[in-house]
Amino acid sequence: MKGDQYGTRIIENLCSRGFSGSLWGLHEFEEVPPLDVVLDEPEAILPRGLPSCDLVLSLGLPQELQALVPTVAEEVGAKGVIIAICNQDWLPPGLREQVKDELEEKGISYAFPKPFCSLTKTGDPVIDEFARSFGRPELEVKVRDGIIRSARVLRGAPCGSTWYVAEKLVGLPVEPREVLWEELAKAHHVYPCLGSMVVDPELSDTVLHVAQYLLREAVEKALEKEGF
């Protein structure tokens, strides 16, 4: 949505990571249309002139506009769709099933990661190409004398938080873990993570907390590989 920080931050991060040449088009909706317009006159609000592409990313659209994603994907000839869900209101379960059915009817692959940084490979080549670089965090760390000396992001959250937190980890002791996790959580909040802080019934937690757990898990795995 125009003026919304969520989509802007993700696009900026993709570009800063060297993927600007892979972005073929961008459309920002000006406002949320009335539901009757979406249902009765969708052509009045569908974006025009978008270039053909393989993958459509839906970033922070309200549910009224998410219903249009399958049509947009079909019009641009997309082979895959990723709808980021960092707020439960963006794609409620009922609408998610509707969108899923429409995409399947059109032969378009899909992923609905909640949160976006939980995305992993699905077995679909178009989605997997994106998920190789962006999605569930994966890091490589080097530890010497109990101190994290370097942290390299192998795959990071689309919003860029993984790279930010990785920088903040350098110089921290790996023990006690509680202190390390406190510093990780602090950096994750400061960036800040844009995930919802409302408890999601499907997650039994907030999206923000789940995103933080995924990052902590990635750091833990990286430390274990180093023998810590």
Summary of the structure (lengths in Angstrom):
residues: 228
radius of gyration: 18.8
end to end distance: 43.3
largest distance: 65.5
contacts: 701
relative contact order: 0.12
helix: 46%
strand: 15%
